[in-house]
Amino acid sequence: MIDIQALAIFCKTPERGFVKTRLAASLGDQKALEIYLDLLKITDQETKPFSSSRHLFLVSALEDSIEQMQSTLQQQDLFIDPKINFAIQQGEDLGQRMFAAFKNLFKNHRSVVLIGCDLPDLTSALISKAFDALQSNDLVIGPSFDGGYYLIGLKKEIPDLFKEISWSSEKVLKQTLERAERLSLKVQLLEKLRDIDTLDDLHLSKLK
C-alpha cells in the first residue's frame, strides 16, 4: 500500500560524549547532552501531528541494535508513539545516509520530507508547509544559517543531489542548489533557521 507522505527524522541516540561535540568542547559533555535532549523533545513534540508518518533514522556511538537505541530514547520519554518506525542510518557520509533513507521510504510513499534534530525553532506548521510545497515543486529545502540545510523534501529519488557535496561545510546549500539547477528541478526554499552546533548558535537561540 502506498502512503502519501513520510517524515524522516535523523538523529543520534542521546549518549554522553557522542552528541553536540562542538558544544561539549565549551560546555562539557553533560551540558551538551542536556541541550541535545531539549532539542529532541522539541522535535518529538513538533512532529507528533505527523504520527502515522514518522520514521526515525538513528545512529549510535555504541553500535547498539535498533531495539537498544529505541530503549535509550524511550527512557527519556522521547518518541514513545508505537506508530513510529525506527531504523538505523546506512551509509558512509551524510549524503549516502540521507539518500538511503529517501530510497527506502519511496518504496511506499509519494513524498518524503527529511529533518534533523538540531532545531529549537522547528514547528509542525513548517513541516506542513514543506509537504504542501512538494505538490508543486520537485525539491523543498529549509536553509540554515551555517550554509547547510535543516530540511529537504522530495517527490522521487534524485541520487545526484547527494553526490560530491562538501558535507558539514558552509558550502552544502550552495552546492545543492547548483546541482538542482543543473538537474532543472523546481525548488522552493523555506524560511532560514538556526540549528544548534556551536556556543554562538546557543547564545542566539531560545535555549540560551
C-alpha positions as CSV (number, residue, x, y, z in Angstrom):
1,M,0.0,0.0,0.0
2,I,1.4,3.4,-1.0
3,D,1.1,6.2,1.6
4,I,1.1,9.8,0.5
5,Q,3.8,11.2,2.8
6,A,6.6,10.2,5.1
7,L,8.6,12.3,7.6
8,A,12.2,11.1,8.1
9,I,13.8,12.3,11.3
10,F,17.6,12.0,11.5
11,C,19.1,11.9,15.0
12,K,21.8,10.4,17.2
13,T,20.9,8.5,20.3
14,P,21.4,10.7,23.4
15,E,24.7,9.4,24.6
16,R,27.1,11.5,26.7
17,G,30.3,12.3,24.7
18,F,28.6,11.5,21.4
19,V,26.2,14.3,20.8
20,K,26.9,18.0,20.2
21,T,30.7,17.6,20.4
22,R,31.4,21.2,19.4
23,L,29.2,22.4,22.2
24,A,30.8,19.9,24.6
25,A,34.2,21.5,23.9
26,S,32.9,24.7,25.5
27,L,30.3,23.4,28.0
28,G,31.3,19.9,28.8
29,D,29.7,16.6,27.8
30,Q,26.9,16.6,30.3
31,K,25.6,20.1,29.4
32,A,25.9,19.3,25.7
33,L,23.8,16.1,26.3
34,E,21.2,18.1,28.2
35,I,20.9,20.6,25.4
36,Y,20.5,17.8,22.9
37,L,17.8,16.2,24.9
38,D,16.0,19.6,24.9
39,L,16.3,19.6,21.1
40,L,15.0,16.0,20.8
41,K,12.0,17.0,23.0
42,I,11.2,19.9,20.7
43,T,11.5,17.6,17.6
44,D,9.3,14.9,19.2
45,Q,6.6,17.4,20.2
46,E,6.5,19.3,16.8
47,T,6.4,16.1,14.8
48,K,3.6,14.4,16.7
49,P,0.9,15.8,14.3
50,F,2.6,13.5,11.7
51,S,2.3,10.5,14.0
52,S,1.5,7.9,11.4
53,S,4.2,9.3,9.0
54,R,7.2,9.4,11.4
55,H,10.3,7.4,10.6
56,L,13.2,7.8,12.9
57,F,16.7,7.1,11.5
58,L,19.2,6.6,14.3
59,V,22.9,6.4,14.7
60,S,24.7,5.3,17.9
61,A,28.3,5.6,19.0
62,L,28.0,2.3,20.7
63,E,26.7,0.5,17.6
64,D,23.7,-0.6,19.5
65,S,20.9,-2.6,18.0
66,I,17.8,-0.6,16.9
67,E,16.0,-2.0,19.9
68,Q,18.7,-0.7,22.3
69,M,18.6,2.7,20.5
70,Q,14.8,2.9,20.8
71,S,15.0,2.0,24.5
72,T,17.6,4.7,25.1
73,L,15.2,7.3,23.7
74,Q,12.2,6.0,25.5
75,Q,14.0,6.0,28.8
76,Q,13.9,9.8,28.3
77,D,10.2,9.8,27.4
78,L,11.1,10.5,23.8
79,F,9.4,9.1,20.6
80,I,7.3,6.6,22.5
81,D,4.5,6.6,19.9
82,P,4.0,3.0,18.8
83,K,3.3,4.2,15.3
84,I,6.9,5.4,14.8
85,N,9.1,3.3,12.5
86,F,12.7,3.0,13.8
87,A,15.7,2.3,11.5
88,I,19.5,2.6,11.6
89,Q,21.2,5.2,9.3
90,Q,23.0,3.5,6.5
91,G,26.0,4.9,4.6
92,E,29.5,6.3,4.9
93,D,28.7,10.0,4.8
94,L,25.7,12.2,5.4
95,G,24.7,12.3,1.7
96,Q,24.8,8.5,1.5
97,R,22.7,8.2,4.7
98,M,20.1,10.7,3.5
99,F,19.8,9.1,0.1
100,A,19.4,5.7,1.6
101,A,16.6,6.9,3.8
102,F,14.8,8.5,0.8
103,K,15.3,5.4,-1.3
104,N,13.8,3.2,1.5
105,L,10.8,5.5,2.1
106,F,10.0,6.0,-1.6
107,K,9.2,2.3,-1.8
108,N,5.9,3.0,0.0
109,H,5.5,6.8,-0.1
110,R,4.9,9.5,-2.7
111,S,6.6,12.4,-0.9
112,V,9.3,12.5,1.8
113,V,10.5,15.3,4.0
114,L,13.7,14.7,6.0
115,I,14.7,16.8,9.0
116,G,17.4,16.8,11.7
117,C,17.1,17.1,15.4
118,D,19.0,20.3,16.0
119,L,16.3,22.9,15.6
120,P,14.9,24.9,18.6
121,D,12.6,26.8,16.2
122,L,11.2,23.8,14.4
123,T,7.4,23.8,14.1
124,S,4.7,21.4,12.9
125,A,3.4,24.3,10.7
126,L,6.8,24.5,8.9
127,I,6.8,20.8,8.2
128,S,3.3,21.0,6.8
129,K,4.4,23.9,4.6
130,A,7.2,21.7,3.2
131,F,4.8,18.9,2.3
132,D,2.4,21.4,0.8
133,A,5.3,22.9,-1.3
134,L,6.0,19.4,-2.7
135,Q,2.7,19.4,-4.5
136,S,4.1,22.0,-7.0
137,N,7.8,21.6,-6.6
138,D,10.5,18.9,-7.2
139,L,12.6,19.9,-4.2
140,V,11.9,21.8,-1.0
141,I,14.8,23.0,1.2
142,G,14.9,24.7,4.6
143,P,18.2,26.6,4.6
144,S,20.2,27.0,7.9
145,F,22.3,30.0,8.9
146,D,25.5,27.9,8.8
147,G,25.3,27.4,5.0
148,G,23.6,24.0,5.1
149,Y,20.0,23.0,5.4
150,Y,17.8,21.7,8.1
151,L,15.1,20.2,5.9
152,I,14.9,18.6,2.5
153,G,11.9,17.3,0.7
154,L,11.5,15.3,-2.5
155,K,8.8,13.5,-4.6
156,K,11.2,11.0,-6.1
157,E,14.7,9.6,-5.8
158,I,17.3,12.1,-7.1
159,P,20.7,10.5,-6.2
160,D,22.8,13.3,-7.8
161,L,21.6,15.7,-5.2
162,F,23.6,13.9,-2.6
163,K,26.8,13.3,-4.5
164,E,30.0,15.3,-4.4
165,I,28.7,17.7,-1.8
166,S,31.1,19.1,0.9
167,W,29.1,17.8,3.8
168,S,29.4,19.6,7.2
169,S,30.6,22.7,5.5
170,E,29.2,26.1,4.7
171,K,29.1,25.1,1.0
172,V,26.3,22.5,1.4
173,L,23.3,24.6,0.5
174,K,25.1,26.4,-2.4
175,Q,26.3,23.2,-3.9
176,T,22.9,21.5,-3.6
177,L,21.1,24.4,-5.2
178,E,23.7,24.5,-8.1
179,R,23.1,20.8,-8.6
180,A,19.3,21.3,-8.5
181,E,19.7,24.0,-11.2
182,R,21.7,21.7,-13.4
183,L,19.1,19.0,-13.0
184,S,16.3,21.5,-13.9
185,L,14.5,21.0,-10.7
186,K,11.8,23.3,-9.5
187,V,12.9,24.4,-6.0
188,Q,11.0,26.0,-3.1
189,L,13.0,27.5,-0.2
190,L,11.5,27.7,3.3
191,E,12.5,30.3,5.9
192,K,16.0,30.2,7.2
193,L,16.5,28.7,10.7
194,R,19.4,28.3,13.0
195,D,20.5,24.8,14.2
196,I,22.4,24.4,17.3
197,D,26.0,23.3,16.8
198,T,28.2,25.9,18.5
199,L,28.2,28.1,21.6
200,D,27.4,31.1,19.3
201,D,24.3,29.2,18.0
202,L,23.2,28.5,21.5
203,H,23.5,32.2,22.6
204,L,21.4,33.2,19.6
205,S,18.7,30.7,20.3
206,K,15.7,30.4,22.6
207,L,17.6,27.7,24.5
208,K,20.1,30.1,25.9
